[in-house]
Amino acid sequence: MSIVKVIVEYAGNNLSAYIPNAPIITTGKNLAEIRTNISEAISLYLEDNPSPLEMLVGDYQIELQLDAATFINCYSGIFTKSALSRITGINERQIWHYAAGMHKPRKQQVKKIQNGIEQISKELAEINICCK
């Protein structure tokens, strides 16, 4: 199974997504819509192309790739800048700069964001809400 990397970028009030080196692009309001729309765009591409890109032939898995600004803006309704600062250990002002596109995070900062999100994801996945 091949991995198809889909680049997702924040575009004001919505998201845009594309597959590098392929004539496949779409937009959406959120990541779920991007995933649906990119799958549909791939299907249309495969229907219209007798010699499609090898990575799209057979089984493949879509992997969405977001830069820091896109991630922060995409999840701003879930993670405030302050909460993201606590989760990652990155100064809140710096997170605001990343979200606004004023600065791009260094690899070390990207790793802190990734690690913070993975940690909170793990914690949330381990929660079992019950009623008494």
C-alpha positions in Angstrom: 0.0 0.0 0.0 1.4 3.4 -0.9 1.1 6.6 1.1 -0.3 9.5 -0.8 0.8 12.7 0.9 -1.8 15.5 0.6 -0.6 19.0 1.5 -3.2 21.0 3.3 -2.9 24.8 3.6 -4.9 27.4 5.4 -6.6 29.7 2.9 -8.5 32.3 4.9 -11.9 30.9 5.7 -11.3 27.5 4.3 -8.6 25.0 3.4 -7.0 24.0 0.2 -5.3 20.7 -0.5 -3.2 19.2 -3.3 -1.1 16.2 -4.1 2.4 17.2 -5.1 3.4 16.4 -8.7 -0.2 15.5 -9.5 -3.0 17.5 -11.1 -5.2 17.0 -8.1 -6.4 19.9 -5.9 -9.5 20.7 -3.8 -10.8 22.9 -1.1 -12.9 22.3 2.0 -14.2 23.9 5.2 -12.5 21.4 7.5 -10.2 18.3 7.4 -13.1 15.8 7.1 -14.3 17.7 4.0 -10.8 17.9 2.6 -10.4 14.1 3.0 -13.8 13.5 1.3 -13.1 16.0 -1.5 -9.5 14.8 -2.2 -10.8 11.2 -2.4 -13.4 12.3 -4.9 -10.8 14.3 -6.9 -8.5 11.3 -7.0 -11.4 9.2 -8.3 -12.1 11.7 -11.1 -8.4 11.8 -11.9 -8.3 8.0 -12.2 -11.5 8.0 -14.4 -10.1 10.5 -16.8 -6.4 9.3 -16.9 -5.5 6.1 -18.7 -1.9 6.3 -17.3 -2.3 7.5 -13.7 0.5 8.2 -11.3 1.8 4.9 -9.9 1.1 5.9 -6.3 -2.6 6.1 -7.1 -2.9 2.7 -8.7 -4.1 -0.1 -6.4 -4.4 0.4 -2.6 -3.2 3.6 -1.1 -3.6 5.6 2.1 -4.1 9.3 2.3 -1.9 11.2 4.7 -2.8 14.8 5.3 0.2 17.1 6.0 -0.3 20.4 7.6 2.2 23.1 8.4 2.1 24.7 11.9 0.0 27.7 10.8 -2.6 25.5 9.1 -2.7 23.2 12.1 -3.1 26.0 14.6 -5.8 27.8 12.6 -7.6 24.5 11.8 -7.9 23.6 15.4 -8.3 27.0 16.9 -11.9 26.1 17.9 -10.5 23.2 20.0 -7.1 24.4 21.2 -6.8 28.0 22.2 -3.3 29.5 21.7 -3.0 29.5 25.5 -3.9 25.8 25.7 -1.5 25.0 22.8 1.2 26.8 24.7 0.6 24.7 27.8 0.5 21.5 25.7 3.7 22.2 23.8 5.7 24.4 26.1 6.0 27.0 23.4 5.4 30.7 24.3 1.9 31.7 23.5 3.0 34.8 21.6 5.2 32.7 19.4 2.2 30.4 18.7 0.2 33.5 17.6 3.1 34.4 15.2 3.0 30.9 13.7 -0.7 31.1 13.3 -0.5 34.5 11.6 2.3 33.3 9.3 4.6 35.9 10.7 7.2 33.3 11.6 7.8 29.7 10.6 8.7 27.3 13.4 12.1 25.7 13.5 12.2 21.9 13.4 12.6 21.7 17.1 9.4 23.8 17.6 7.5 21.6 15.1 8.6 18.6 17.0 7.3 20.2 20.3 3.9 20.8 18.6 3.8 17.3 17.3 4.8 15.7 20.6 2.3 17.8 22.5 -0.5 16.8 20.2 0.5 13.2 20.3 0.5 13.3 24.1 -2.9 14.9 24.4 -4.3 12.5 21.8 -3.0 9.5 23.8 -4.5 10.9 27.0 -7.8 11.5 25.3 -7.8 8.0 23.7 -7.4 6.4 27.1 -10.4 8.1 28.6 -13.5 6.1 29.1 -16.5 8.2 30.1 -19.1 6.4 32.1 -22.3 7.2 33.9 -22.9 6.3 37.5 
